Amino acid sequence: MRPVQFPQDFAWGAATASYQIEGAYDEDGRGMSIWDTFVRIPGKVANMDNGDVACDSYHRFREDIALMKDLGLKAYRFSIAWPRIFPEGTGELNQKGLAFYETLVDTLLENGIEPVCTLYHWDLPQSLQDAGGWENRDTVDAFAAYAETLFRSLGGKIKKWLTVNEPWCVSFLSNYLGQQAPGNKDLQLAVTVSHHLLLAHGRAVRTFRELGIPGEIGYAPNVTWMEPYSSRKKDMEACKRENGWFVEWFMDPVFKGEYPSFLVKWFREKGAKVPVLEGDMEIIHEKIDILGINYYTGSVAKYGESAGLMACEPVDMGYERTDIGWPIYPEAFYKVLSYINGRYGDIPIYITENGACYNDGPDKGIVADQKRIDYLYKHLLQLHRSIANGIPVKGYFAWSLLDNFEWSYGYSMRFGLVHVDYDTLARTPKDSFYWYQDVITTGEV
């Protein structure tokens, strides 16, 4: 078969997140984050791993940018650590923390790589958590002030901004399922947090507009796709709920100015209500320019009475799985993008994360990760199919540039195009790095 060709102006990139790669957790005035606290609670993170050093990118960012340039990246998505900017979440600005990101952005630009900035990738200052965290509406005000500081400092150099990464994870995974910081298990809390996150997003977008910052702004929800196992009503409704939990719950308020009624009803039956105050939805509904989408996996699923909050139970269809155990279902990538485009219109989409966990290590200096290449190839084909069907996908950011601290999995799971030896911190490009380099060079898969 002939290779498929992506548009000439397609933005090929890779992504990382501050807590996962930076390290230097107590240097140059950085405050503590909820993840610095969470990793120190026994049983929360594999092997009691932490992000104190991580990939040491705080000190090695020039080495990492050299790798990006060698890879041929057009764009690099990174996140800013809120505790580096405001160690207490609010109050006095930490100039050393801001200077780090100013230098990072300048170095990216000097190397011809566009910086794409995520304002919040989960490292909430611990001081704000102590005051109630995202349950407290004051945190929304703090986020708006934090965002304004960065817009004023880096606006003009950064042309693409993302407010919040994966709000489903910040709210439900972290505050209902308890699997990530701060580790709560309370449905009402999770629903409240989800609303306040969207409100914080809207406040940041409104501030961006009021300041007249040049460029584009959006956010980066994570999505999945559950295909009904049968046409039985219960199976179809279960999949609708599960998909809606990721898609409609976090996108309807932004694009339509309202929460999906079927999930509002479902949560109410479970004892949880959305704490909407007058004016909230207008703020959340503030127009955005771009939509980031994080996609890794999907499944075929059916109704299961005891199968979690949405009563949706994945069916083992014999799909291959990555080393983290997630089914590989590339067709779902196309299906969820088609659904989003059909529901919300032609908002420009950037795939802000997509990648696979394979724990291959070096053998005589070579990391042969063919399974990662196969995963990326299959998903890029589905992405091209989406573009061919008129969906305005403008760029793709592979997750991740580097092997890194993988949240509650610690260092046991590797997603990087570059292998990191966590003892020596040596970087070794994997076979997938060179494969992706060729994709970027040719625009073909």
C-alpha positions in Angstrom: 0.0 0.0 0.0 1.1 3.6 -0.6 1.8 5.6 2.5 -0.8 8.2 3.6 0.2 11.8 3.5 -0.6 14.3 6.2 -1.2 18.0 5.5 2.0 20.0 4.9 1.3 22.4 7.8 0.5 19.6 10.2 2.0 20.2 13.7 4.0 17.2 14.7 4.9 17.3 18.4 5.6 15.5 21.6 4.3 16.2 25.1 5.5 16.1 28.8 4.3 17.3 32.1 6.1 19.3 34.8 5.9 16.9 37.8 6.6 13.9 35.6 10.0 15.2 34.3 11.3 18.2 36.1 12.5 17.0 39.5 14.2 19.8 41.5 11.1 19.6 43.7 12.6 21.9 46.5 14.9 24.1 44.4 14.8 27.8 43.6 11.8 28.6 45.7 9.4 25.9 44.4 6.6 25.1 46.9 5.1 21.7 47.7 2.4 20.3 45.4 -0.3 17.8 46.2 1.8 15.2 44.4 4.8 15.8 46.6 2.4 15.0 49.5 0.7 12.0 47.8 3.8 10.2 46.9 4.9 10.1 50.5 1.7 8.2 51.7 2.5 4.5 51.8 0.7 2.4 49.3 -0.3 5.3 47.0 2.5 5.0 44.4 4.3 1.9 43.2 7.5 1.2 45.0 7.1 4.5 47.0 8.5 6.3 43.9 8.4 10.0 43.8 9.1 13.0 41.5 11.8 14.5 43.6 14.3 13.9 40.7 12.2 12.4 38.0 14.1 13.0 34.7 15.9 16.0 36.1 14.7 18.1 33.2 14.8 21.2 35.3 18.6 21.0 35.0 18.7 19.0 31.7 16.1 20.9 29.6 18.8 22.0 27.1 19.8 18.4 26.5 16.1 17.5 26.1 15.5 20.3 23.6 18.5 19.1 21.6 16.7 15.7 21.4 13.6 17.4 20.3 15.5 19.2 17.5 17.1 16.0 16.4 13.6 14.4 16.4 12.4 17.2 14.2 9.6 18.4 16.4 7.6 21.3 15.1 6.0 21.8 18.6 6.5 20.8 22.2 3.7 20.6 24.7 4.9 21.1 28.3 3.2 22.2 31.5 4.1 24.8 34.1 4.4 23.8 37.7 2.0 26.2 39.6 4.2 25.8 42.8 7.2 27.2 41.0 5.3 30.4 40.1 3.4 30.8 43.4 4.9 28.5 46.0 1.8 29.1 48.2 -0.6 29.1 45.3 -1.2 32.8 45.7 0.7 35.8 47.1 4.3 36.4 46.3 5.6 35.6 42.8 8.7 33.4 42.7 10.8 35.1 40.1 13.3 32.2 39.8 10.5 29.8 38.9 9.2 32.2 36.3 12.7 32.7 34.9 13.1 29.0 34.4 10.1 28.8 32.0 11.1 32.1 30.3 14.4 30.5 29.5 12.8 27.2 28.4 10.5 29.0 26.0 13.3 31.1 24.6 15.4 28.1 24.0 12.6 26.3 22.3 12.0 29.2 20.0 15.8 29.5 19.3 15.6 25.9 18.1 12.6 26.4 15.9 10.2 24.6 18.1 6.8 26.1 19.0 6.0 26.1 22.7 2.5 24.8 23.6 1.8 25.5 27.2 -0.5 23.7 29.6 -1.3 25.8 32.7 -2.5 22.9 34.9 -1.3 19.4 34.7 -2.2 18.2 38.2 0.4 19.8 40.5 -1.8 21.9 42.7 0.1 23.8 45.4 -0.3 22.0 48.6 -1.2 25.2 50.4 -4.3 25.5 48.3 -5.2 21.9 49.0 -4.9 22.6 52.7 -7.6 25.3 52.2 -9.9 22.9 50.4 -8.3 22.4 47.0 -10.6 22.4 44.0 -13.6 22.0 46.2 -13.0 25.6 47.4 -14.2 28.2 44.9 -11.3 30.4 46.1 -9.0 28.0 44.1 -10.8 29.2 41.0 -9.8 32.8 41.8 -6.2 31.6 42.5 -6.0 29.9 39.2 -7.3 32.9 37.3 -4.6 35.0 39.0 -1.9 32.4 38.2 -3.0 32.3 34.6 -3.0 36.1 34.3 0.6 36.2 35.6 1.7 33.7 32.9 -0.2 35.4 30.1 1.4 38.7 31.0 4.9 37.2 31.2 4.9 34.7 28.3 2.1 36.0 26.1 3.4 36.8 22.7 6.1 34.1 22.9 3.6 31.3 23.5 0.9 31.2 20.9 -1.0 28.1 22.0 -2.3 27.7 25.6 -4.2 24.9 27.2 -5.8 25.6 30.6 -6.5 22.3 32.2 -5.2 18.8 31.4 -7.6 15.8 31.7 -10.2 17.3 34.0 -11.8 13.8 34.4 -8.6 12.6 36.0 -8.4 15.7 38.3 -11.9 15.2 39.5 -13.2 11.7 39.3 -10.0 9.6 39.2 -8.5 11.7 42.0 -11.5 12.5 44.2 -13.9 9.6 43.5 -11.8 6.6 42.6 -8.9 7.9 44.8 -6.2 6.7 42.5 -4.3 10.0 42.2 -3.6 13.0 44.3 -5.2 14.0 46.6 -6.7 10.5 46.8 -10.3 11.1 48.0 -13.2 8.8 47.4 -16.3 11.0 47.5 -18.7 11.4 44.5 -20.1 14.7 45.6 -16.6 16.0 46.0 -15.6 14.8 42.5 -18.6 16.4 40.9 -17.9 19.7 42.7 -14.2 19.6 41.6 -15.3 18.9 38.0 -17.4 22.0 38.0 -14.8 24.2 39.6 -12.2 23.0 37.1 -14.4 24.0 34.2 -15.1 27.3 35.9 -11.3 27.9 36.4 -10.9 27.1 32.7 -13.5 29.6 31.7 -12.1 32.3 34.0 -8.6 31.8 32.4 -10.1 32.0 28.9 -12.0 35.2 29.8 -8.8 36.7 31.2 -6.9 35.7 28.1 -9.5 37.6 26.0 -9.6 40.6 28.3 -5.8 41.0 28.1 -5.8 40.7 24.4 -3.1 38.1 24.4 -2.2 37.0 20.8 -2.7 33.4 20.0 -5.1 30.6 20.7 -6.5 29.0 23.9 -8.3 25.8 24.8 -8.1 22.8 27.1 -7.2 19.1 26.9 -9.8 16.6 28.1 -9.1 12.9 28.0 -11.5 10.7 26.2 -12.3 7.0 25.7 -14.8 5.2 23.5 -17.0 2.3 24.6 -18.6 0.5 21.7 -21.8 -1.4 22.7 -21.4 -5.2 22.8 -25.0 -5.6 21.6 -27.9 -3.5 20.5 -29.7 -4.2 23.8 -30.9 -1.0 25.4 -29.0 -1.6 28.6 -25.7 -2.1 26.8 -26.2 1.0 24.7 -27.1 3.2 27.6 -24.2 1.9 29.7 -21.8 2.9 26.9 -23.5 6.2 26.4 -23.0 7.0 30.1 -19.3 5.9 30.1 -18.5 7.9 27.0 -20.5 10.8 28.2 -18.6 10.8 31.5 -15.5 11.7 29.6 -17.0 13.6 26.6 -20.3 15.3 27.3 -19.7 16.0 31.0 -16.6 18.1 30.2 -17.4 19.4 26.7 -21.1 20.2 26.8 -20.6 23.0 29.4 -17.8 24.5 27.3 -19.5 24.2 23.9 -23.2 24.3 24.8 -23.3 26.1 28.1 -25.0 23.3 30.0 -24.4 19.9 31.6 -25.8 16.8 29.9 -29.2 16.2 31.5 -28.9 12.4 31.4 -25.7 12.5 33.6 -27.0 15.2 35.9 -29.9 12.9 36.6 -27.6 9.9 37.0 -25.4 11.7 39.5 -28.4 13.1 41.4 -29.7 9.5 41.8 -26.3 8.7 43.3 -26.6 11.6 45.7 -24.4 14.2 43.9 -25.4 17.6 42.6 -23.5 20.1 40.5 -22.9 23.3 42.6 -23.8 25.8 39.8 -24.1 29.4 40.9 -25.5 32.2 38.8 -23.2 33.2 36.0 -21.1 30.1 36.2 -22.2 28.5 32.9 -21.7 31.8 31.0 -18.1 31.8 32.2 -17.5 28.1 31.3 -19.1 28.7 27.9 -16.5 31.3 27.0 -15.5 30.6 23.4 -12.3 28.7 22.9 -10.0 28.5 19.8 -8.7 25.0 19.9 -9.6 21.6 21.6 -6.9 19.3 22.9 -7.8 15.6 22.9 -5.9 12.9 24.9 -6.7 9.4 23.7 -5.1 6.1 24.6 -7.6 3.3 24.7 -11.2 2.2 24.3 -13.1 -1.1 24.4 -16.3 -3.0 23.6 -18.5 -2.9 26.6 -21.9 -4.0 28.1 -24.1 -3.2 31.0 -22.8 -4.5 34.3 -24.9 -3.9 37.4 -21.8 -3.7 39.7 -19.4 -2.4 37.0 -18.4 0.9 38.6 -20.2 4.2 38.7 -21.6 4.1 35.2 -22.5 0.3 35.3 -20.4 -0.1 32.1 -18.4 -3.3 31.9 -15.6 -3.8 29.3 -15.7 -7.0 27.3 -12.5 -8.8 26.6 -12.5 -9.1 22.8 -9.0 -10.5 22.6 -7.4 -7.2 21.6 -3.7 -6.8 22.2 -2.8 -4.8 25.3 0.0 -2.5 26.1 2.3 -3.2 29.1 0.0 -1.1 31.3 -2.8 -3.4 30.4 -4.9 -1.1 28.2 -6.6 -2.6 25.2 -5.4 -1.4 21.8 -8.4 -0.2 19.9 -7.4 2.2 17.1 -10.8 2.3 15.5 -12.2 3.9 18.7 -9.8 6.8 18.1 -11.6 7.6 14.8 -15.0 7.0 16.3 -14.6 9.3 19.3 -13.1 12.1 17.1 -16.1 11.7 14.7 -18.5 11.9 17.6 -16.9 15.0 19.0 -16.8 16.7 15.6 -20.4 15.8 14.9 -21.6 17.1 18.3 -19.5 20.3 18.7 -18.7 21.3 15.1 -15.5 22.2 13.4 -13.4 23.3 16.4 -9.7 22.9 15.4 -8.4 19.7 17.2 -4.9 18.9 18.4 -4.2 15.4 19.7 -2.4 16.6 22.8 -1.6 13.0 24.0 -1.5 9.6 22.4 1.0 6.9 23.0 1.7 3.5 24.4 3.4 1.9 27.4 6.0 -0.7 26.6 8.8 -1.3 29.0 11.6 -2.3 26.6 15.1 -1.5 27.8 18.4 -0.9 26.0 20.3 -3.9 24.5 23.7 -2.8 23.4 22.6 0.8 23.2 19.4 0.0 21.2 15.9 0.1 22.4 13.9 -2.0 20.0 10.3 -1.0 20.8 8.5 -2.3 17.7 5.2 -2.6 19.5 5.2 1.1 20.2 5.8 1.8 16.5 2.9 -0.5 15.6 0.7 1.3 18.1 1.6 4.8 16.8 1.3 3.7 13.2 -2.2 2.3 13.7 -3.4 5.4 15.5 -1.9 7.8 13.0 -3.8 5.9 10.3 -7.1 6.5 12.1 -6.1 10.1 12.6 -5.5 10.5 8.9 -8.8 8.8 8.3 -10.4 11.5 10.5 -8.8 14.3 8.5 -9.9 12.7 5.3 -13.4 12.7 6.6 -13.3 16.5 7.2 -12.4 16.6 10.9 -10.1 19.6 11.4 -7.2 17.9 13.2 -4.3 20.3 13.1 -1.6 18.5 15.0 -0.4 15.5 17.0 1.6 15.3 20.2 3.1 11.9 21.0 3.1 10.9 24.7 5.7 11.1 25.7 9.0 12.6 24.7 10.7 10.9 27.7 10.1 7.9 29.9 9.1 9.6 33.2 7.3 9.4 36.5 4.0 7.8 35.6 1.9 9.0 38.5 0.6 6.1 40.7 2.6 3.6 38.7 5.8 5.4 39.6 8.7 4.5 37.3 7.3 1.1 36.5 5.6 2.1 33.2 7.4 3.7 30.2 5.7 5.7 27.5 8.7 7.6 26.1 10.2 7.9 22.7 13.4 8.3 24.6 14.5 5.8 27.2 15.7 7.3 30.5 17.9 5.4 32.9 16.6 6.5 36.3 19.9 5.8 38.0 22.2 7.7 35.6 19.5 9.8 33.9 21.1 8.9 30.6 18.8 9.5 27.6 18.7 6.8 24.8 16.4 7.4 21.8 14.4 4.3 21.0 13.6 2.8 17.6 10.2 4.6 17.9 12.1 7.9 18.1 13.7 7.3 14.7 10.5 6.0 13.2 8.7 9.2 14.3 11.6 11.3 13.1 10.9 9.8 9.6 7.2 10.5 9.9 7.8 14.1 10.7 10.4 14.5 7.9 8.2 13.0 5.2 4.7 13.7 6.6 3.8 10.1 5.7 2.9 6.9 7.6 
